[in-house]
């Protein structure tokens, strides 16, 4: 059991060395893309919510 855990840790370290990590600029750019996309989706859903609530209010009253 201990040898399996040790082997897992050793293999994990080796795998981390092979990972192609993004640069600081790439990370910043992708973070900005995610934030902008999230805000756009939130605005779109907010507009839909407002529209459906308004229409539902018109039909109920």
KARA-V590770 format. One record per pair of residues at least 24 apart in sequence whose C-alpha atoms are under 6 Angstrom apart, sorted by sequence separation. I is the first residue (numbers start at 1). J is the second residue. If there is no record, write none. Layout:
i;j
I;J
I;J
This chain:
none
